[in-house]
Amino acid sequence: MNYPAFLPPARLLMGPGPIDADPRVLKAMSNQLIGQFDPKMTECMDETMALYRQVFDTQNRWTFLIDSTSRGAIEAAMVSLLEPGDKVLVPVFGRFGHLLCEIADRCGALVSAINTEWGSVFSPDVIQREIKSTRPKMLAIVQGDTSTTMLQPLKEIGEICREEGVLFYCDATASIAGNELKTDAWHLDAVTVGLQKCLCGPSGSAPITLSERAVTIIEERRHVEAGIRDENIVDGPGSRIASNYFDLAMIMDYWSEMRLNHHTEATSMLYGSHECARILLEEGLTESIQRHRVNGHALAGGLTSMGLKLYGDQNNRMHNVVGVYIPEGIDGERLRHIMLLEFGIEIGTSFGPLKGVIWRIGTMGYNARPDAVLKTLACLEQCLLSEGFKLPPGAAVAEARRTYAASTIS
C-alpha cells in the first residue's frame, strides 16, 4: 500500500505547550547534515553552549544540550547526581512535581515529598523547615508547572539551599524565556529545560546547565565505556552512573575538547536549538519576558471580561499560561474539539484533580503575540455562545486591546 506524504493541518497551538515553532527555527532545522566532528559542527556546538549561558543567565562552563525531550534532561540530571540512598526533597504543587518524585525514586533515592494545594506555591519558610527536618542531598523543584499555571519563586529558596549545603535542582522547561530565571544569582546547581514552550522550538532537545558543585559530583562518578576508552581516561572514585545514554560525565566529555564519541549528535535539533537561543537573545531576555507578561495579561483580562473565572493564585501565575474554570453546564472537551476542528485553535485541558475543571490557554514563544491572543479570544467567545453560555459579546477582545494599547507591545 502506498501512503501519501504526511502534511499536518494548519493549527494555532494556544495550549500549555508545545507551541508553533518560529519559522526561523524550522528553516534552521532544514539545513543539510554535516559530520559530528566536522570543524563547523563542533563550532556550532561551542556557539550553542555560549548562547545558552546567556539564556540561563549563568557563567557555568557546563551548559550544553541533552539529545532528548525535556524529560530526558530531568532524568540525566537526577541519575548523574543521585545515588541509591541519597535523600531528595520535592515540593509538589502540580503534576510535574510528582514526576520529579518518580524519577528520583527510580534512581534509588529516598524521596520526601511535601504538598501544597494546587493553584498555590510554597513559602520559603515551609521549605526551610523541611530541609532542616529531612536533611536532603538535593532539593528538586519545578519553577513553572503548566498543570496548575503556577510559578514558584526561587530566589530565597536558593539562598536557603546554599546556607544548608543542599544541591538545588530546577526544572524550568515551561518558564524559561517567559519568566525571570537567574541561575547564578539564585544559587541553582542544575537547571534543565526544553525548547517547546517560550523558546519557540520543537520538543526534542533539552538544554542543561550545571554549577561547579554539581560537576564535581558528576566527575567523581566518571566511568567511560570500554569501547571508547583510551590510555588518557581516568575514572572517578565514585559509583558508576546507572544510565549510559544519560551519563552526564560522558556527555560532558562529548561536548568538551575531547569530543568523546558518546553518541551521534542530533544535528537538526542542534541547529534548531542554536537558532532558538539566537532569536531569544536578539530580542533580549528582558524584552521576551515583558512580551510574555503583556500577552498573558491581555489574555487573562479578556477571559475575565468574557465572564470566566481564572484559576489559582494570580500573584504567582506564570506569564505564559492562564488557567480558567470551565463554566458550569459547558462540556469542556466538546468545546475544545470545536475550537480545534472549526477554528484550527488548540487549547488545553489539565490533569488529575483539574481534569475537566479548567482549560489552560498558553501565550508562549512565537505565539505570544497580539494577533494570536485576539483570535483565540474571539473564537472562544463564539464557541461559548454557540453552547448557550451568556456573555457580553466583544468584551473580551476589547479588554485585550486596551491592555495592548496601554503597553509597549504591539
Backbone torsions as a table, in degrees:
resi	resn	phi	psi	omega
1	MET	NA	133.9	177.9
2	ASN	-92.3	135.8	178.0
3	TYR	-111.2	136.9	176.1
4	PRO	-72.0	160.9	174.4
5	ALA	-59.7	140.7	-179.9
6	PHE	-78.4	124.6	177.1
7	LEU	-121.5	108.9	-178.3
8	PRO	-65.8	146.3	178.2
9	PRO	-70.6	157.9	176.5
10	ALA	-69.6	125.5	-179.8
11	ARG	-137.6	149.2	168.4
12	LEU	-110.7	108.9	-173.1
13	LEU	-87.9	98.5	-178.1
14	MET	-112.6	31.1	174.9
15	GLY	-93.3	-160.1	-178.5
16	PRO	-84.2	12.4	179.8
17	GLY	111.5	145.8	4.5
18	PRO	-71.5	167.9	179.1
19	ILE	-120.4	173.0	174.8
20	ASP	-63.2	130.6	177.4
21	ALA	-73.2	146.9	174.5
22	ASP	-60.8	132.7	179.7
23	PRO	-55.0	-29.2	178.4
24	ARG	-67.5	-32.4	176.5
25	VAL	-69.5	-44.9	178.6
26	LEU	-61.0	-39.2	177.9
27	LYS	-64.1	-43.7	179.2
28	ALA	-61.1	-39.2	-177.6
29	MET	-71.3	-16.8	179.9
30	SER	-83.9	-4.0	179.7
31	ASN	-65.6	153.6	-177.1
32	GLN	-66.1	150.5	178.5
33	LEU	-73.9	152.1	170.1
34	ILE	-131.6	166.1	-177.6
35	GLY	-63.8	149.9	-173.3
36	GLN	-71.1	-13.7	175.7
37	PHE	-117.0	14.3	171.3
38	ASP	-59.7	138.4	179.5
39	PRO	-53.9	-34.6	178.4
40	LYS	-71.1	-30.7	177.2
41	MET	-68.0	-48.6	-179.7
42	THR	-67.9	-30.4	173.8
43	GLU	-63.5	-41.5	177.7
44	CYS	-63.8	-40.2	177.7
45	MET	-61.4	-45.7	180.0
46	ASP	-63.8	-41.3	177.6
47	GLU	-63.4	-39.2	180.0
48	THR	-63.1	-41.5	176.0
49	MET	-59.6	-45.1	-179.2
50	ALA	-63.9	-41.3	179.2
51	LEU	-62.6	-44.7	-176.1
52	TYR	-74.8	-19.3	169.8
53	ARG	-60.7	-39.2	177.6
54	GLN	-71.5	-38.5	178.9
55	VAL	-61.4	-43.1	-179.3
56	PHE	-81.9	-6.8	-176.2
57	ASP	55.9	60.3	-175.8
58	THR	-145.3	159.7	170.5
59	GLN	-102.3	4.9	-176.0
60	ASN	-56.1	125.3	175.0
61	ARG	-59.8	-45.1	-172.8
62	TRP	-88.0	82.3	176.3
63	THR	-130.7	111.5	-169.2
64	PHE	-155.1	-164.2	-176.3
65	LEU	-117.5	144.4	167.1
66	ILE	-103.5	128.0	179.4
67	ASP	-77.4	83.6	-175.3
68	SER	-172.3	173.5	166.4
69	THR	-71.0	174.5	-178.4
70	SER	-60.8	-30.8	178.8
71	ARG	-63.7	-36.0	177.6
72	GLY	-63.0	-36.3	178.2
73	ALA	-68.3	-37.2	174.8
74	ILE	-58.5	-47.4	-178.4
75	GLU	-65.3	-39.5	178.9
76	ALA	-60.8	-44.6	180.0
77	ALA	-62.9	-45.8	-174.7
78	MET	-72.6	-43.4	-177.3
79	VAL	-69.5	-24.4	-179.6
80	SER	-87.8	-23.8	-178.4
81	LEU	-100.3	-23.1	-174.4
82	LEU	-108.5	140.0	172.2
83	GLU	-114.7	157.4	177.9
84	PRO	-53.4	132.0	-179.8
85	GLY	95.6	-13.5	176.4
86	ASP	-66.3	144.6	179.5
87	LYS	-91.8	134.3	179.3
88	VAL	-129.9	133.6	175.7
89	LEU	-107.6	127.5	-179.3
90	VAL	-125.5	110.6	171.3
91	PRO	-77.8	121.5	-173.7
92	VAL	-108.0	119.9	175.0
93	PHE	-130.7	19.4	178.0
94	GLY	177.2	-174.9	-175.5
95	ARG	-56.0	-40.1	-170.3
96	PHE	-80.0	-16.1	167.1
97	GLY	-67.1	-39.7	175.5
98	HIS	-62.2	-36.3	177.6
99	LEU	-63.0	-43.1	177.8
100	LEU	-59.8	-40.1	177.6
101	CYS	-59.8	-45.9	-176.8
102	GLU	-65.3	-44.9	-178.8
103	ILE	-65.0	-41.8	177.2
104	ALA	-62.2	-40.1	178.4
105	ASP	-63.4	-41.2	178.7
106	ARG	-65.7	-23.1	174.8
107	CYS	-78.9	-3.7	-178.7
108	GLY	87.9	8.3	179.6
109	ALA	-74.2	158.0	174.6
110	LEU	-93.8	106.9	-170.4
111	VAL	-97.3	128.4	170.5
112	SER	-111.8	119.1	178.5
113	ALA	-106.0	137.0	169.8
114	ILE	-116.8	145.5	-172.9
115	ASN	-123.6	146.8	170.0
116	THR	-129.5	162.2	-178.5
117	GLU	-59.8	133.4	176.6
118	TRP	-60.0	136.1	-174.3
119	GLY	101.2	0.3	177.2
120	SER	-133.2	175.6	178.7
121	VAL	-129.4	179.4	-177.0
122	PHE	-95.1	144.5	170.8
123	SER	-83.9	149.7	177.8
124	PRO	-57.6	-33.3	-178.6
125	ASP	-62.1	-40.5	179.5
126	VAL	-63.7	-44.9	-178.5
127	ILE	-68.0	-39.7	177.6
128	GLN	-62.2	-41.1	178.9
129	ARG	-62.4	-42.1	-179.3
130	GLU	-69.5	-35.6	176.9
131	ILE	-63.3	-44.2	179.8
132	LYS	-65.7	-30.6	-178.6
133	SER	-78.6	-43.9	-173.1
134	THR	-96.8	-19.3	-179.3
135	ARG	49.8	60.6	-177.3
136	PRO	-77.9	158.7	169.3
137	LYS	-74.3	-36.9	-174.7
138	MET	-134.7	140.4	163.6
139	LEU	-103.6	123.2	-179.8
140	ALA	-116.9	126.1	-173.9
141	ILE	-146.0	151.2	172.3
142	VAL	-92.1	134.3	176.1
143	GLN	-77.2	-54.9	179.1
144	GLY	-121.3	116.8	-178.8
145	ASP	-102.1	109.7	-176.0
146	THR	-67.1	-19.8	-179.6
147	SER	-65.5	-28.1	179.3
148	THR	-117.7	-8.2	-177.4
149	THR	70.5	10.7	-175.1
150	MET	-88.8	149.0	178.1
151	LEU	-117.6	116.4	-178.9
152	GLN	-82.6	119.4	173.6
153	PRO	-60.4	138.6	-172.2
154	LEU	-118.2	-20.7	-170.4
155	LYS	-56.2	-54.0	-178.0
156	GLU	-67.7	-31.5	178.5
157	ILE	-66.7	-38.6	176.9
158	GLY	-62.2	-39.7	178.0
159	GLU	-64.6	-39.1	178.4
160	ILE	-63.9	-45.9	-179.6
161	CYS	-61.0	-41.2	179.7
162	ARG	-64.8	-42.2	179.0
163	GLU	-64.6	-35.3	-175.4
164	GLU	-93.8	-0.9	178.9
165	GLY	71.6	32.7	-177.1
166	VAL	-105.3	133.5	173.0
167	LEU	-64.0	136.8	-177.3
168	PHE	-115.9	107.9	177.7
169	TYR	-109.0	139.4	-178.4
170	CYS	-136.7	132.5	167.3
171	ASP	-93.2	112.1	-178.5
172	ALA	-115.0	27.3	-175.8
173	THR	-53.1	-48.4	-172.4
174	ALA	-85.2	-10.6	-170.9
175	SER	-110.4	-30.3	-173.0
176	ILE	-60.3	140.6	179.0
177	ALA	78.2	-13.9	175.5
178	GLY	-111.7	-13.3	-179.1
179	ASN	-143.1	154.8	-177.1
180	GLU	-63.6	134.4	174.1
181	LEU	-143.6	119.2	-177.2
182	LYS	-122.1	93.7	-172.9
183	THR	-59.5	-53.0	-176.0
184	ASP	-73.0	-47.0	-176.1
185	ALA	-63.4	-29.6	-178.8
186	TRP	-97.4	8.7	174.0
187	HIS	61.1	38.9	176.9
188	LEU	-81.5	129.3	-178.6
189	ASP	-89.4	-27.7	177.8
190	ALA	-151.4	132.3	176.9
191	VAL	-133.6	133.6	175.5
192	THR	-125.3	146.9	-179.1
193	VAL	-144.0	179.2	172.6
194	GLY	-131.3	174.7	-176.7
195	LEU	-93.8	-16.2	-161.5
196	GLN	-84.5	8.2	177.5
197	LYS	-111.5	-109.2	-174.8
198	CYS	-78.8	-7.1	179.5
199	LEU	-86.2	0.4	168.9
200	CYS	73.5	18.5	-177.0
201	GLY	-123.2	-173.9	176.3
202	PRO	-90.0	160.5	171.5
203	SER	-68.5	147.7	176.4
204	GLY	137.4	-9.6	174.5
205	SER	-138.0	137.8	-171.9
206	ALA	-129.5	101.5	175.8
207	PRO	-64.3	145.8	179.9
208	ILE	-141.7	147.5	172.1
209	THR	-133.6	143.0	-174.6
210	LEU	-131.6	133.2	176.1
211	SER	-73.7	165.7	176.9
212	GLU	-59.4	-36.0	179.2
213	ARG	-62.7	-44.8	178.6
214	ALA	-65.4	-40.4	-179.3
215	VAL	-63.1	-39.1	178.4
216	THR	-59.0	-44.2	179.1
217	ILE	-62.9	-43.3	-178.6
218	ILE	-66.0	-43.7	-177.1
219	GLU	-68.1	-26.5	174.5
220	GLU	-65.7	-18.6	-179.1
221	ARG	-105.0	14.5	-178.6
222	ARG	-64.4	122.5	173.0
223	HIS	-143.4	100.6	-175.0
224	VAL	-80.1	137.0	-177.9
225	GLU	-62.1	151.4	-170.7
226	ALA	-61.2	-38.6	-172.8
227	GLY	-68.9	-14.3	-178.6
228	ILE	-122.8	13.7	179.2
229	ARG	-78.0	152.9	165.0
230	ASP	-137.0	-179.1	-173.4
231	GLU	-67.4	-13.5	-178.9
232	ASN	-88.6	-8.3	-177.8
233	ILE	-75.6	129.7	175.8
234	VAL	-123.3	117.8	178.7
235	ASP	-75.1	156.4	177.2
236	GLY	-83.2	167.8	-177.7
237	PRO	-80.8	-11.1	-174.3
238	GLY	-86.0	-178.5	-179.6
239	SER	-70.4	148.6	179.4
240	ARG	-67.6	138.1	175.9
241	ILE	-62.8	133.5	-168.4
242	ALA	-68.3	-25.3	-179.8
243	SER	-105.0	135.9	173.5
244	ASN	-78.2	-49.6	-175.3
245	TYR	-63.4	-39.4	-177.2
246	PHE	-99.0	22.1	178.1
247	ASP	-74.9	103.1	-175.7
248	LEU	-66.3	-26.4	177.8
249	ALA	-63.0	-46.2	178.9
250	MET	-72.2	-35.6	178.8
251	ILE	-66.1	-37.5	176.3
252	MET	-63.9	-37.9	176.1
253	ASP	-63.2	-35.0	178.3
254	TYR	-65.0	-39.0	-179.6
255	TRP	-85.0	-7.0	-178.7
256	SER	-87.9	-177.1	177.3
257	GLU	-63.4	-20.3	177.6
258	MET	-64.8	-34.3	-176.3
259	ARG	52.0	46.9	177.5
260	LEU	-57.2	131.5	-175.0
261	ASN	-80.0	67.3	-176.5
262	HIS	-74.1	-45.4	179.2
263	HIS	-155.3	170.1	176.2
264	THR	-86.8	120.9	-177.8
265	GLU	-58.4	140.4	175.2
266	ALA	-76.9	86.0	-166.2
267	THR	-58.8	-47.0	-177.8
268	SER	-63.8	-36.2	177.3
269	MET	-69.4	-33.7	174.6
270	LEU	-61.4	-45.9	177.6
271	TYR	-58.2	-45.0	-179.1
272	GLY	-66.0	-40.9	179.2
273	SER	-63.7	-42.0	177.0
274	HIS	-59.1	-44.7	-177.8
275	GLU	-70.0	-36.9	176.7
276	CYS	-57.0	-47.5	-179.5
277	ALA	-68.3	-40.0	-179.3
278	ARG	-62.0	-44.0	179.6
279	ILE	-62.9	-44.1	-179.7
280	LEU	-60.8	-46.8	-176.0
281	LEU	-72.8	-27.8	173.8
282	GLU	-63.8	-40.8	176.3
283	GLU	-70.9	-41.2	-175.1
284	GLY	107.1	134.1	-179.5
285	LEU	-59.2	-47.4	-179.3
286	THR	-60.8	-42.6	-179.0
287	GLU	-66.9	-38.7	178.4
288	SER	-64.1	-44.2	179.2
289	ILE	-63.3	-41.0	177.6
290	GLN	-64.3	-40.4	178.1
291	ARG	-61.1	-44.1	178.4
292	HIS	-65.8	-38.3	179.3
293	ARG	-62.9	-47.1	-176.8
294	VAL	-66.4	-45.6	-179.3
295	ASN	-66.9	-37.0	175.6
296	GLY	-65.6	-38.6	178.3
297	HIS	-67.3	-39.7	178.3
298	ALA	-64.1	-41.9	177.8
299	LEU	-63.0	-48.0	-178.8
300	ALA	-61.2	-42.7	178.5
301	GLY	-64.1	-39.1	177.4
302	GLY	-64.2	-41.1	180.0
303	LEU	-63.5	-43.8	179.7
304	THR	-68.3	-34.7	177.5
305	SER	-67.5	-20.0	177.1
306	MET	-80.3	-7.9	-178.5
307	GLY	94.8	13.7	179.6
308	LEU	-96.8	155.7	-178.1
309	LYS	-105.5	128.6	179.0
310	LEU	-77.4	150.7	-178.1
311	TYR	-96.9	139.5	168.4
312	GLY	85.0	178.2	-180.0
313	ASP	-72.7	104.8	-174.7
314	GLN	-68.0	-17.8	176.9
315	ASN	-74.2	-17.2	-179.1
316	ASN	-125.0	30.8	178.0
317	ARG	-89.1	143.6	172.1
318	MET	-60.1	149.2	175.7
319	HIS	-65.6	-27.5	-163.3
320	ASN	-105.0	6.2	174.7
321	VAL	-153.1	137.1	-178.3
322	VAL	-119.3	131.4	172.3
323	GLY	-96.8	135.7	-178.2
324	VAL	-137.6	134.4	-179.6
325	TYR	-66.0	136.6	173.2
326	ILE	-72.0	125.7	-176.5
327	PRO	-61.0	145.8	177.6
328	GLU	-57.7	135.1	179.5
329	GLY	88.2	-4.2	179.2
330	ILE	-102.8	130.3	174.8
331	ASP	-79.8	104.3	-174.0
332	GLY	-60.9	-40.5	-179.2
333	GLU	-70.4	-38.7	177.6
334	ARG	-60.8	-44.6	-179.3
335	LEU	-65.4	-39.1	176.9
336	ARG	-59.6	-40.3	179.9
337	HIS	-68.6	-36.9	175.7
338	ILE	-62.8	-45.9	178.6
339	MET	-56.8	-42.3	-175.9
340	LEU	-72.7	-49.5	-171.4
341	LEU	-80.6	-31.5	-178.7
342	GLU	-94.1	-32.0	-175.6
343	PHE	-115.4	-8.6	-180.0
344	GLY	71.1	24.1	-178.9
345	ILE	-114.7	128.1	177.4
346	GLU	-102.5	126.3	168.3
347	ILE	-119.6	164.7	-172.0
348	GLY	-106.8	158.2	166.0
349	THR	-98.0	-158.9	177.3
350	SER	-136.9	-162.8	-171.7
351	PHE	-123.4	166.2	171.1
352	GLY	51.9	-127.7	-176.7
353	PRO	-66.5	-12.6	-179.3
354	LEU	-102.0	-1.4	178.9
355	LYS	-64.5	125.0	-178.7
356	GLY	78.2	1.8	-179.0
357	VAL	-103.3	-40.2	-179.4
358	ILE	-129.5	156.9	162.0
359	TRP	-100.0	151.3	173.7
360	ARG	-119.7	123.9	-177.2
361	ILE	-119.8	125.3	-174.3
362	GLY	-103.0	150.2	169.1
363	THR	-128.5	83.4	-168.9
364	MET	-124.2	141.0	169.9
365	GLY	53.9	-126.2	-177.9
366	TYR	-61.4	-25.7	-178.3
367	ASN	-91.8	3.0	174.8
368	ALA	-85.4	74.2	-177.0
369	ARG	-149.2	152.4	-172.7
370	PRO	-58.0	-42.5	-176.0
371	ASP	-63.3	-36.0	178.6
372	ALA	-68.3	-41.1	179.6
373	VAL	-65.8	-47.3	-177.3
374	LEU	-64.4	-40.7	178.2
375	LYS	-63.8	-43.0	-179.6
376	THR	-62.8	-44.3	179.1
377	LEU	-63.5	-43.4	-178.3
378	ALA	-64.6	-41.9	-178.6
379	CYS	-72.4	-38.1	176.3
380	LEU	-62.4	-40.4	177.3
381	GLU	-57.8	-46.9	-179.3
382	GLN	-63.8	-38.9	178.8
383	CYS	-65.9	-42.5	178.9
384	LEU	-65.4	-42.2	177.6
385	LEU	-60.9	-41.1	-178.9
386	SER	-67.7	-21.9	178.4
387	GLU	-93.9	5.9	174.4
388	GLY	91.4	8.8	179.1
389	PHE	-80.1	131.5	-179.1
390	LYS	-85.6	126.4	179.4
391	LEU	-152.7	159.2	178.0
392	PRO	-78.1	107.0	-176.1
393	PRO	-57.4	134.5	176.7
394	GLY	84.3	-10.8	-175.2
395	ALA	-67.6	-35.7	-176.6
396	ALA	-65.3	-50.5	-179.9
397	VAL	-64.4	-39.2	179.2
398	ALA	-61.7	-42.6	179.8
399	GLU	-66.2	-42.7	178.5
400	ALA	-62.4	-40.5	178.7
401	ARG	-63.8	-34.3	176.5
402	ARG	-65.0	-39.7	177.8
403	THR	-61.0	-45.8	179.7
404	TYR	-64.5	-39.5	-180.0
405	ALA	-62.3	-30.7	-177.7
406	ALA	-87.7	-3.8	-176.8
407	SER	-113.3	179.8	177.0
408	THR	-94.6	1.1	-179.5
409	ILE	-89.9	130.4	177.4
410	SER	-144.0	NA	NA
